Amino acid sequence: MKRRAKKMQYVWLPVLAVALVLLSGCVKIKIVDRTMMTVLPPAELEAAANADEHDLAVLAIDFDPPLEYEQIMASREGITLLVAVENTGGNSENNVTVQAELSTDDGQTIILEDEDQIPTIAPGEIKIVRFKSLGDIPYRTAYQLKVQVAPVTGEARTANNQKSYDLYVTQPE
Protein backbone atom coordinates (compact mmCIF):
# COMPACT_ATOMS: atom_id res chain seq x y z
CA MET A 1 0.00 0.00 0.00
CA LYS A 2 1.38 3.38 -0.99
CA ARG A 3 1.53 5.98 1.77
CA ARG A 4 0.50 9.55 1.21
CA ALA A 5 3.54 11.47 0.00
CA LYS A 6 2.32 14.97 0.83
CA LYS A 7 4.30 16.39 3.71
CA MET A 8 2.32 18.73 5.92
CA GLN A 9 3.82 22.07 6.88
CA TYR A 10 3.71 23.16 10.51
CA VAL A 11 4.87 25.81 12.93
CA TRP A 12 5.10 25.15 16.70
CA LEU A 13 6.15 25.14 20.26
CA PRO A 14 9.78 25.69 21.13
CA VAL A 15 8.25 27.48 24.13
CA LEU A 16 9.70 25.19 26.67
CA ALA A 17 13.11 24.91 25.08
CA VAL A 18 13.48 28.69 25.39
CA ALA A 19 11.97 28.67 28.87
CA LEU A 20 14.24 25.90 30.03
CA VAL A 21 17.35 27.61 28.75
CA LEU A 22 16.40 30.78 30.62
CA LEU A 23 15.70 29.02 33.88
CA SER A 24 18.51 27.41 35.79
CA GLY A 25 17.97 23.89 37.00
CA CYS A 26 14.92 21.79 36.34
CA VAL A 27 11.50 23.22 35.69
CA LYS A 28 8.03 21.79 35.95
CA ILE A 29 5.37 22.29 33.29
CA LYS A 30 1.76 22.05 34.39
CA ILE A 31 -1.03 21.75 31.81
CA VAL A 32 -4.57 22.62 32.88
CA ASP A 33 -7.52 21.82 30.62
CA ARG A 34 -9.70 24.92 30.77
CA THR A 35 -12.29 23.64 28.31
CA MET A 36 -15.63 23.99 29.99
CA MET A 37 -17.92 21.01 29.98
CA THR A 38 -21.24 22.30 28.73
CA VAL A 39 -24.75 20.95 28.67
CA LEU A 40 -25.75 20.46 25.06
CA PRO A 41 -28.56 22.68 23.79
CA PRO A 42 -31.65 20.82 22.49
CA ALA A 43 -30.62 21.30 18.84
CA GLU A 44 -27.25 19.65 19.48
CA LEU A 45 -28.86 16.80 21.42
CA GLU A 46 -31.15 16.15 18.46
CA ALA A 47 -28.19 16.27 16.06
CA ALA A 48 -26.27 13.81 18.25
CA ALA A 49 -29.16 11.35 18.04
CA ASN A 50 -29.10 11.46 14.23
CA ALA A 51 -26.94 8.60 12.88
CA ASP A 52 -26.22 10.48 9.63
CA GLU A 53 -24.95 13.61 11.33
CA HIS A 54 -21.72 15.47 10.72
CA ASP A 55 -19.71 15.73 13.91
CA LEU A 56 -16.01 16.33 14.47
CA ALA A 57 -14.35 16.52 17.89
CA VAL A 58 -11.00 17.51 19.36
CA LEU A 59 -10.28 14.60 21.69
CA ALA A 60 -7.01 15.63 23.31
CA ILE A 61 -3.56 17.06 22.86
CA ASP A 62 -0.12 15.73 23.68
CA PHE A 63 3.46 16.80 23.17
CA ASP A 64 6.40 14.97 21.62
CA PRO A 65 8.67 14.79 23.48
CA PRO A 66 6.63 14.95 26.69
CA LEU A 67 6.94 18.23 28.56
CA GLU A 68 9.70 17.04 30.86
CA TYR A 69 12.93 18.96 31.30
CA GLU A 70 15.35 16.16 30.41
CA GLN A 71 13.44 15.06 27.31
CA ILE A 72 12.98 18.59 26.00
CA MET A 73 16.66 19.40 26.45
CA ALA A 74 17.64 16.15 24.68
CA SER A 75 15.36 16.84 21.70
CA ARG A 76 17.18 18.46 18.80
CA GLU A 77 14.01 18.87 16.75
CA GLY A 78 12.01 20.87 19.28
CA ILE A 79 8.56 20.09 20.56
CA THR A 80 5.67 18.84 18.43
CA LEU A 81 2.09 19.54 19.44
CA LEU A 82 -0.13 16.52 18.69
CA VAL A 83 -3.87 17.11 18.27
CA ALA A 84 -6.23 14.11 18.16
CA VAL A 85 -9.35 14.71 16.03
CA GLU A 86 -12.20 12.19 15.83
CA ASN A 87 -15.05 11.94 13.35
CA THR A 88 -17.90 11.06 15.71
CA GLY A 89 -20.49 11.58 13.00
CA GLY A 90 -21.87 9.20 10.41
CA ASN A 91 -20.33 10.78 7.29
CA SER A 92 -16.83 10.91 5.87
CA GLU A 93 -15.46 14.44 5.97
CA ASN A 94 -12.98 16.03 3.57
CA ASN A 95 -10.56 18.96 3.89
CA VAL A 96 -11.05 19.36 7.62
CA THR A 97 -9.23 22.39 9.04
CA VAL A 98 -7.45 22.08 12.40
CA GLN A 99 -6.16 25.25 14.07
CA ALA A 100 -3.80 25.85 16.98
CA GLU A 101 -3.07 29.12 18.74
CA LEU A 102 -0.56 29.88 21.48
CA SER A 103 -1.04 33.12 23.40
CA THR A 104 -0.27 34.91 26.63
CA ASP A 105 -2.10 37.49 28.72
CA ASP A 106 -5.28 35.38 28.85
CA GLY A 107 -5.38 35.11 25.07
CA GLN A 108 -4.76 38.81 24.38
CA THR A 109 -1.28 38.42 22.87
CA ILE A 110 -1.01 35.77 20.16
CA ILE A 111 2.49 34.31 19.95
CA LEU A 112 1.92 31.62 17.33
CA GLU A 113 -0.98 30.40 15.27
CA ASP A 114 -1.08 27.69 12.66
CA GLU A 115 -3.52 25.50 10.82
CA ASP A 116 -3.45 22.27 8.88
CA GLN A 117 -5.85 20.16 6.86
CA ILE A 118 -6.94 16.57 7.28
CA PRO A 119 -7.61 15.46 3.68
CA THR A 120 -10.26 12.90 4.68
CA ILE A 121 -11.53 11.32 7.89
CA ALA A 122 -14.02 8.43 7.97
CA PRO A 123 -16.78 7.93 10.56
CA GLY A 124 -15.28 6.68 13.83
CA GLU A 125 -11.74 7.40 12.67
CA ILE A 126 -9.20 9.33 14.77
CA LYS A 127 -6.46 11.32 13.05
CA ILE A 128 -3.45 12.97 14.68
CA VAL A 129 -2.38 16.39 13.39
CA ARG A 130 1.21 17.40 14.15
CA PHE A 131 2.29 21.00 14.62
CA LYS A 132 6.11 21.02 14.63
CA SER A 133 8.39 23.51 16.38
CA LEU A 134 9.66 26.50 14.46
CA GLY A 135 10.58 30.01 15.52
CA ASP A 136 11.39 31.78 18.76
CA ILE A 137 8.85 32.16 21.51
CA PRO A 138 9.29 34.68 24.30
CA TYR A 139 9.59 33.20 27.77
CA ARG A 140 6.54 33.59 30.01
CA THR A 141 5.48 31.72 33.12
CA ALA A 142 2.00 31.14 31.66
CA TYR A 143 0.66 30.46 28.17
CA GLN A 144 -2.76 29.67 26.77
CA LEU A 145 -3.17 27.02 24.07
CA LYS A 146 -6.35 26.73 22.03
CA VAL A 147 -6.90 23.95 19.50
CA GLN A 148 -9.98 23.60 17.34
CA VAL A 149 -11.38 21.82 14.35
CA ALA A 150 -13.47 24.01 12.04
CA PRO A 151 -17.11 22.91 11.77
CA VAL A 152 -18.01 21.14 8.54
CA THR A 153 -21.12 21.81 6.49
CA GLY A 154 -24.15 20.39 8.28
CA GLU A 155 -22.42 20.06 11.66
CA ALA A 156 -24.86 21.06 14.38
CA ARG A 157 -22.96 19.87 17.46
CA THR A 158 -19.90 22.13 17.73
CA ALA A 159 -19.28 22.29 21.49
CA ASN A 160 -16.73 19.45 21.13
CA ASN A 161 -14.82 21.15 18.30
CA GLN A 162 -12.31 22.91 20.55
CA LYS A 163 -10.22 22.61 23.69
CA SER A 164 -8.32 25.23 25.66
CA TYR A 165 -5.38 24.72 27.98
CA ASP A 166 -3.26 26.80 30.36
CA LEU A 167 0.45 25.93 30.42
CA TYR A 168 2.41 26.99 33.49
CA VAL A 169 6.21 26.94 33.65
CA THR A 170 7.37 26.72 37.26
CA GLN A 171 10.34 25.54 39.25
CA PRO A 172 9.71 22.43 41.33
CA GLU A 173 8.97 22.93 45.00
N, C-alpha and C positions, 0 to 999 in steps of 0.2 A: 504494500500500500504506500502510495506516495504522500509524503507529508507536505503540508502547506509551506511554500517557499517564502511567502511574504514575511518580511521581518517588520515587526511593529516598532514604531519610534516612541520613545518615552523621555520624560524629564522627571527626576525625583530625588528624594530625601537624603542628602548628605548632612542633614541637620545634626545628627548625633555625632558624626565624625568631627565636625567643626566644634561642637559643644564639648566633646571629650578632649580635644586638643587644648581647648581653653581652660578646662578645669584640671587641676592637678589631682592625681589619685583616681580612684574608681568613682563612677557616678551611678546613679540608679535612675531608670526611666520608668515612669508610671503612666499607664494608659487608662483613661477613664472613658467608658462609653457614655456619651451624653445624649444619645438618641432616646427620645421619649417614647415610651410605649403608649400608644393611643388606642382608644376604643374606636372601632371602625364605624363610620357613618352608615346608615341604612343602605345607601346606594352601593357602597363598597362591599357590604355583607352580601347583597344580592349578586354582585359581580363575582364574588368569591364562590358562590354556590353554582355558578354557571360553568359547566365542564368545558365549554368552548371559549372561555375568556382569554384575554391577553393579560399576562401578569408577570412582571419581572421583579426580582428582589435582590438587594444587596444583603448577602448572608453575613459576611464578616471580612475583616482585614487581618493581615499578618505582615511580618517583615522578614526579609532574608538578607543578611543573617538576622537572627533574633536580636532584639534591642538589649544586648548585654555588652558591657564594656569590652571584655576580652575579644569577643567575636567581631564586634564592630572595628576594633583597632586592627585585627588580623585580616579583615576584608580589604582587598585592594580595589575592588570594583564598586565600593560604596554600598548603600542600602537600597533594596528594592521593596517597594510597597506592593503587596499582593492583595487584590480585591476579588472576592468570590461572588459571582453573580449567578443566580438560579432563575431558570424559566419555570415558574410555578403555574403557568397557564396551560392551556390545552392546544396552543398553536405554536408552530415554529416562528421565530422572529429573526429578521435580517437587519444588518447594519445598526446594531444596538450601540448607542453611545454611552461610554462610561467616563465620568469626570472625577477628578481629584483636585482638592484645593487645600493648601497649607497656608495658615494665617496666624497672626498674633493679635493682641489687643482685642480679644473676644470677637475675632473675625473682621475687625476694621482694617487691618493692614495685610493685604494678600502678599505672601512671599513667593509662592509658586502655584501655578495652576496648569493642569494638563488634561487631555482627554484622549481616548482611544476608542476604537470600534471593535465590536465582536461581529465578525461577518455573518454568522448564523448560530442560533442556539435552539435546540429542539426542546419540546416539552419535557420537563423533569431533569434536563441537563444542567450541570454546573460548569461554568467556565471561569478560569482564573485570568485576570488581566494584570499585567506586570507594568509598574511604573518605575523605571530605573533611575538611579541617581545621576544628576548632572547639575553643575552650577554650585555657586556658593550661597550658603544660607546664613544669615546673621544669627549669632547665638542669642537665645532667650531662655528663660527658665520655664516658659509655658508656650505651647503652640496649640492651635486648633486645626484638626484635620476633618474635612468633610468629603465623603465619597458618595456618588450617586449615579444611578443609571437613569437615563432620560426615558420618560414614558413613551411607549409605542402607541401607534394609532389603535384606538379601541380599548386602551387600558384604563379601567375605571378605578382599580385599587392601586393607589400610588403611595400610600403611607409607608410601604416597605421598600421604596425605591432609593432610600438614602440612609446613611448613618453618619453620626458626628462623634468625634473623639477629642478629648483633651490629652495632651502629652506634656508631662512634667519632667524636667531634668533636675534632679536633686542629688546631693551627696548623701551616701548612706549614713544612717544614724550610728 
